[in-house]
Amino acid sequence: MAVADRNGLPIAVGIASGERAECQLVADTLAARFVKPLPQRLIGDMAYDSDPLDAQLASSGVDMIAPHNPTRKRLTQDMRKMRRYRRRWRIERLFAWMMRCRRLVTRYELKADNFLGFVRLACARIIWRRLRDAL
């Protein structure tokens, strides 16, 4: 799981086993962020439409923007906020940048800590390239 800023640069990354739902990984990923301040808004897909997640993020001052999950009975998202959902392509671009690293495309590492280290190294490489190009 990854969190990116408005420019598509990584703010936080995390890995977990496949059994955990994505909405359960948000708190752990935000706790392992690279920058000190929390983001004001998070944009996610339908998997993040969860009342407990909304309450948890609201207590931290983060606004969760996710489309309504059709399996839910009650409408949970104000549709005016969904204009920002169009910017979700930036996180998809971050994943495309990360997939340029061959070690991440095929997971060769057996230990999770080693793989997470390579994910963080790929994020540092992305940030370094953006800084280099800005100068």
Secondary structure, 3 states (H helix, E strand, C coil): CEEECCCCCEEEECCCCCCCCHHHHHHHHHHCECCCCCCCEEECCHHHCCHHHHHHHHHHCCEEECCCCCCCCCCCCCCCHHHHHHHHHHHHHHHHHHCCCHHHHCCCCCCHHHHHHHHHHHHHHHHHHHHHHHC
